[in-house]
């Protein structure tokens, strides 16, 4: 059996518990080696340099792609009125680092991560980036071990079922908040909004607002209130950044 083969040559502290893995997945599994790799942080490779361990980075790549597909399918069907840009931003709210780390915590992945003592002592088991990567890798492991439908079901249960998609979609319409989160993720300055033109009489004014990030000017929005013009400018800036991501 794959479980026995995997455990024969592994030193203490580098093995995974079959019962724990099956509890995480929610069903029996076939090949524990996929899950061990999904839980292996690269810091462990330095502890055992003579062994042929692999970190979870390749599985993370696979899981990331699967999450995009599975979540994208659901959003495409649930929100037929939303355009590509809105769906992309909505998906990012569900599968970016912060929510992925939340899913990993809810699943209880942290205590099962295989990492060096130094990484663990440095709060590595609760590090958002490490947890997010491990969750993506775990999705990849389920896919390789149990197949497409099992991986889809895992994502449905662990990502989509606990989330109120309508609420997330409503919050997605706050484009100023979305732009702020996007720029923070890139480590860039907060956006500022500047009225560059006012037209019309006092009772029927229109405002044109421009988004600026640092010294760079981005898109503009025009509306009957400053708030609506700011939202429009933020939405257009997000669309511009989605098609031509700025350097961080």
The 8 nearest C-alpha neighbors of each residue, nearest first, counted from 0:
[[1, 2, 3, 4, 30, 29, 5, 31],
 [0, 2, 4, 30, 3, 5, 31, 29],
 [1, 3, 5, 0, 4, 31, 30, 6],
 [4, 2, 6, 5, 1, 0, 7, 31],
 [5, 3, 1, 2, 7, 6, 0, 8],
 [4, 6, 2, 3, 7, 1, 32, 8],
 [5, 7, 3, 9, 4, 8, 2, 14],
 [8, 6, 4, 5, 9, 3, 10, 2],
 [9, 7, 6, 10, 5, 4, 50, 3],
 [8, 10, 6, 7, 13, 14, 11, 5],
 [9, 11, 13, 12, 8, 14, 6, 7],
 [12, 10, 13, 14, 9, 6, 8, 15],
 [11, 13, 14, 10, 113, 15, 9, 114],
 [14, 12, 11, 10, 9, 113, 15, 35],
 [13, 15, 12, 9, 6, 11, 16, 35],
 [16, 14, 35, 17, 13, 20, 111, 31],
 [15, 17, 19, 18, 20, 14, 21, 31],
 [18, 16, 20, 19, 21, 15, 31, 2],
 [19, 17, 21, 20, 16, 22, 27, 23],
 [18, 20, 22, 16, 17, 21, 23, 15],
 [21, 19, 23, 17, 22, 18, 24, 16],
 [22, 20, 24, 18, 27, 23, 26, 19],
 [21, 23, 25, 19, 20, 24, 18, 26],
 [24, 22, 20, 21, 25, 19, 106, 107],
 [25, 23, 21, 22, 26, 20, 153, 141],
 [24, 26, 22, 23, 21, 27, 153, 20],
 [25, 27, 21, 24, 28, 22, 23, 20],
 [28, 26, 21, 29, 25, 24, 22, 20],
 [29, 27, 21, 30, 26, 144, 145, 31],
 [28, 30, 144, 31, 27, 1, 145, 2],
 [31, 29, 1, 32, 144, 28, 33, 2],
 [30, 32, 34, 33, 2, 35, 29, 1],
 [31, 33, 35, 34, 30, 36, 5, 1],
 [34, 32, 140, 36, 31, 35, 37, 30],
 [35, 33, 37, 36, 31, 32, 140, 38],
 [36, 34, 32, 38, 37, 33, 15, 39],
 [35, 37, 39, 33, 34, 55, 38, 54],
 [36, 38, 55, 136, 34, 137, 35, 39],
 [37, 39, 112, 35, 36, 113, 133, 34],
 [40, 38, 113, 54, 36, 55, 37, 35],
 [39, 41, 114, 54, 42, 43, 113, 55],
 [40, 42, 54, 43, 44, 39, 114, 55],
 [43, 41, 115, 40, 44, 114, 45, 118],
 [44, 42, 114, 115, 46, 41, 45, 40],
 [43, 45, 47, 46, 42, 41, 48, 52],
 [44, 46, 48, 43, 47, 42, 41, 115],
 [45, 47, 43, 44, 48, 115, 42, 114],
 [46, 48, 44, 45, 49, 50, 43, 52],
 [49, 47, 45, 50, 44, 46, 51, 52],
 [50, 48, 47, 51, 44, 52, 46, 45],
 [51, 49, 48, 52, 47, 44, 9, 53],
 [50, 52, 53, 49, 48, 44, 47, 54],
 [53, 51, 50, 44, 54, 47, 36, 43],
 [52, 54, 36, 51, 55, 44, 39, 41],
 [53, 55, 41, 39, 40, 56, 36, 52],
 [54, 56, 37, 58, 36, 39, 57, 59],
 [55, 57, 59, 58, 54, 60, 136, 132],
 [58, 56, 60, 59, 55, 61, 54, 136],
 [59, 57, 136, 61, 55, 60, 139, 56],
 [58, 60, 136, 135, 56, 62, 57, 61],
 [61, 59, 57, 63, 58, 62, 64, 56],
 [60, 62, 58, 64, 139, 59, 63, 65],
 [63, 61, 139, 135, 65, 138, 59, 136],
 [62, 64, 66, 60, 61, 135, 65, 59],
 [63, 65, 67, 61, 62, 66, 68, 60],
 [66, 64, 62, 68, 67, 63, 69, 61],
 [67, 65, 69, 63, 68, 64, 70, 62],
 [66, 68, 64, 65, 70, 71, 69, 63],
 [67, 69, 71, 65, 66, 70, 72, 64],
 [70, 68, 66, 72, 71, 67, 65, 151],
 [71, 69, 73, 72, 67, 68, 66, 74],
 [70, 72, 68, 74, 69, 73, 67, 75],
 [73, 71, 75, 69, 70, 74, 68, 76],
 [72, 74, 70, 76, 75, 71, 77, 69],
 [73, 75, 77, 71, 76, 72, 78, 70],
 [76, 74, 72, 73, 77, 78, 71, 79],
 [75, 77, 73, 74, 78, 79, 72, 71],
 [76, 78, 74, 75, 73, 79, 72, 164],
 [79, 77, 80, 81, 75, 76, 74, 86],
 [78, 80, 81, 76, 75, 77, 82, 74],
 [79, 81, 78, 82, 77, 75, 85, 76],
 [82, 80, 79, 78, 85, 86, 83, 84],
 [81, 83, 85, 84, 86, 80, 79, 87],
 [84, 82, 86, 85, 87, 81, 88, 75],
 [83, 85, 87, 86, 82, 238, 88, 241],
 [86, 84, 88, 87, 82, 83, 81, 89],
 [87, 85, 89, 83, 88, 84, 90, 82],
 [88, 86, 84, 90, 85, 89, 83, 91],
 [87, 89, 91, 85, 90, 86, 84, 92],
 [90, 88, 86, 92, 91, 87, 85, 171],
 [89, 91, 87, 93, 92, 88, 86, 94],
 [92, 90, 88, 94, 95, 93, 89, 87],
 [91, 93, 89, 90, 94, 95, 88, 98],
 [94, 92, 90, 91, 98, 95, 89, 99],
 [93, 95, 91, 99, 92, 98, 90, 96],
 [96, 94, 91, 97, 98, 92, 99, 93],
 [97, 95, 99, 131, 98, 100, 128, 94],
 [96, 98, 100, 99, 95, 101, 127, 131],
 [99, 97, 101, 100, 96, 93, 95, 94],
 [100, 98, 131, 102, 96, 101, 97, 94],
 [99, 101, 131, 103, 130, 127, 97, 98],
 [100, 102, 98, 104, 99, 103, 105, 97],
 [103, 101, 105, 99, 100, 104, 106, 98],
 [104, 102, 100, 106, 101, 105, 108, 134],
 [105, 103, 107, 101, 106, 102, 108, 100],
 [106, 104, 102, 107, 103, 101, 108, 157],
 [105, 107, 103, 104, 108, 102, 23, 157],
 [106, 108, 104, 105, 109, 103, 110, 111],
 [109, 107, 111, 103, 106, 110, 104, 112],
 [108, 110, 124, 111, 112, 107, 125, 104],
 [111, 109, 112, 108, 124, 107, 113, 125],
 [112, 110, 108, 109, 113, 38, 15, 107],
 [113, 111, 38, 109, 110, 114, 39, 108],
 [112, 114, 39, 38, 40, 13, 111, 43],
 [115, 113, 43, 40, 42, 112, 118, 39],
 [114, 116, 43, 118, 117, 42, 119, 46],
 [117, 115, 119, 118, 120, 114, 121, 43],
 [116, 118, 120, 115, 119, 121, 114, 42],
 [119, 117, 121, 123, 115, 116, 120, 114],
 [118, 120, 123, 116, 121, 117, 122, 124],
 [121, 119, 117, 122, 118, 116, 123, 124],
 [120, 122, 118, 119, 123, 117, 124, 116],
 [123, 121, 120, 124, 119, 125, 126, 118],
 [124, 122, 119, 126, 118, 125, 121, 129],
 [123, 125, 109, 122, 126, 119, 110, 112],
 [124, 126, 123, 122, 127, 109, 130, 129],
 [125, 127, 123, 129, 128, 124, 130, 122],
 [128, 126, 100, 130, 129, 131, 125, 97],
 [127, 129, 131, 130, 126, 132, 96, 100],
 [130, 128, 132, 126, 131, 127, 133, 123],
 [129, 131, 100, 133, 127, 132, 128, 103],
 [132, 130, 100, 99, 128, 134, 133, 96],
 [133, 131, 129, 135, 130, 134, 59, 128],
 [134, 132, 136, 130, 135, 131, 137, 38],
 [133, 135, 137, 131, 136, 132, 103, 130],
 [136, 134, 62, 59, 132, 138, 137, 133],
 [135, 137, 59, 58, 37, 139, 133, 62],
 [136, 138, 140, 134, 37, 139, 135, 133],
 [139, 137, 62, 141, 135, 136, 140, 150],
 [140, 138, 62, 136, 142, 137, 58, 61],
 [139, 141, 137, 33, 143, 142, 138, 34],
 [142, 140, 144, 138, 150, 139, 145, 143],
 [141, 143, 146, 150, 139, 140, 145, 144],
 [144, 142, 140, 141, 146, 145, 139, 33],
 [143, 145, 141, 142, 30, 140, 146, 29],
 [146, 144, 142, 141, 149, 143, 28, 147],
 [145, 147, 142, 149, 148, 143, 144, 150],
 [146, 148, 150, 142, 149, 151, 145, 143],
 [147, 149, 151, 150, 146, 152, 145, 142],
 [148, 150, 152, 151, 147, 146, 145, 153],
 [151, 149, 142, 153, 147, 152, 148, 141],
 [150, 152, 148, 154, 149, 153, 155, 147],
 [153, 151, 155, 149, 150, 154, 148, 156],
 [152, 154, 150, 156, 155, 151, 157, 149],
 [155, 153, 157, 158, 151, 152, 156, 150],
 [154, 156, 159, 152, 153, 158, 160, 157],
 [157, 155, 160, 153, 154, 158, 152, 159],
 [156, 158, 154, 155, 153, 159, 160, 102],
 [159, 157, 154, 155, 156, 160, 161, 102],
 [158, 160, 155, 162, 161, 156, 157, 154],
 [159, 161, 156, 162, 155, 158, 157, 163],
 [162, 160, 159, 158, 163, 157, 156, 155],
 [163, 161, 159, 160, 164, 158, 167, 166],
 [164, 162, 166, 165, 167, 161, 160, 159],
 [165, 163, 167, 166, 162, 168, 159, 74],
 [164, 166, 168, 167, 163, 169, 170, 162],
 [167, 165, 169, 168, 164, 163, 170, 162],
 [166, 168, 164, 170, 169, 165, 171, 163],
 [167, 169, 171, 165, 166, 170, 164, 89],
 [170, 168, 166, 171, 167, 172, 165, 173],
 [171, 169, 167, 172, 168, 173, 166, 176],
 [170, 172, 168, 169, 173, 89, 167, 174],
 [171, 173, 170, 174, 169, 168, 85, 177],
 [174, 172, 171, 176, 175, 170, 177, 230],
 [173, 175, 177, 234, 176, 172, 233, 230],
 [176, 174, 178, 233, 177, 173, 230, 179],
 [175, 177, 179, 174, 178, 173, 180, 171],
 [178, 176, 174, 180, 175, 179, 181, 173],
 [179, 177, 181, 175, 176, 180, 174, 182],
 [178, 180, 176, 182, 181, 177, 183, 189],
 [181, 179, 183, 177, 178, 182, 184, 176],
 [182, 180, 178, 184, 179, 183, 177, 185],
 [181, 183, 185, 187, 179, 184, 180, 178],
 [182, 184, 186, 180, 185, 181, 187, 179],
 [183, 185, 181, 182, 186, 180, 187, 179],
 [186, 184, 182, 183, 247, 187, 181, 246],
 [187, 185, 183, 184, 182, 247, 188, 181],
 [186, 188, 182, 185, 183, 247, 189, 184],
 [189, 187, 213, 212, 190, 182, 186, 183],
 [188, 190, 179, 212, 191, 187, 182, 183],
 [191, 189, 212, 211, 188, 210, 179, 192],
 [190, 192, 211, 210, 212, 189, 193, 213],
 [193, 191, 210, 209, 208, 211, 229, 190],
 [192, 194, 209, 208, 195, 210, 191, 211],
 [195, 193, 208, 196, 207, 209, 206, 192],
 [194, 196, 208, 207, 193, 209, 197, 206],
 [195, 197, 207, 194, 206, 198, 208, 205],
 [198, 196, 206, 205, 207, 204, 199, 195],
 [199, 197, 205, 204, 196, 206, 200, 203],
 [198, 200, 204, 203, 205, 201, 197, 202],
 [199, 201, 203, 202, 204, 198, 205, 197],
 [200, 202, 203, 204, 199, 198, 205, 197],
 [201, 203, 200, 204, 199, 205, 223, 198],
 [204, 202, 200, 201, 199, 205, 223, 198],
 [205, 203, 199, 198, 200, 201, 223, 202],
 [204, 206, 223, 198, 222, 197, 199, 224],
 [207, 205, 197, 221, 222, 225, 196, 223],
 [206, 208, 221, 196, 220, 195, 194, 228],
 [209, 207, 194, 193, 220, 219, 195, 228],
 [208, 210, 219, 193, 192, 218, 232, 194],
 [211, 209, 192, 217, 218, 191, 216, 232],
 [210, 212, 216, 191, 215, 190, 217, 213],
 [213, 211, 190, 215, 214, 188, 191, 189],
 [212, 214, 215, 188, 211, 190, 189, 216],
 [213, 215, 212, 216, 211, 217, 188, 191],
 [214, 216, 212, 211, 213, 217, 210, 190],
 [217, 215, 211, 210, 212, 214, 218, 209],
 [218, 216, 210, 211, 236, 215, 209, 219],
 [219, 217, 236, 232, 210, 209, 235, 220],
 [220, 218, 209, 232, 208, 210, 207, 221],
 [219, 221, 232, 228, 231, 208, 207, 229],
 [220, 222, 207, 228, 206, 208, 205, 219],
 [223, 221, 228, 205, 224, 206, 227, 220],
 [222, 224, 205, 204, 206, 225, 227, 221],
 [225, 223, 227, 226, 222, 228, 206, 205],
 [224, 226, 228, 227, 206, 229, 223, 222],
 [227, 225, 229, 224, 228, 230, 222, 223],
 [226, 228, 230, 224, 229, 225, 222, 231],
 [229, 227, 220, 222, 221, 225, 231, 226],
 [228, 230, 232, 226, 227, 231, 208, 225],
 [231, 229, 233, 227, 228, 232, 174, 175],
 [230, 232, 220, 228, 234, 229, 233, 227],
 [231, 233, 220, 219, 229, 235, 218, 234],
 [232, 234, 236, 230, 175, 231, 235, 174],
 [235, 233, 231, 237, 174, 236, 232, 230],
 [234, 236, 238, 232, 237, 233, 218, 239],
 [235, 237, 239, 233, 218, 238, 234, 240],
 [238, 236, 240, 234, 239, 235, 241, 233],
 [237, 239, 235, 241, 236, 240, 84, 234],
 [240, 238, 236, 237, 242, 241, 243, 235],
 [239, 241, 244, 243, 237, 242, 238, 236],
 [242, 240, 238, 239, 243, 244, 237, 84],
 [241, 243, 239, 240, 244, 238, 237, 84],
 [242, 244, 240, 241, 239, 245, 238, 246],
 [245, 243, 240, 241, 242, 246, 239, 247],
 [246, 244, 240, 247, 243, 185, 241, 239],
 [245, 247, 244, 185, 187, 243, 240, 186],
 [246, 185, 245, 186, 187, 244, 182, 184]]
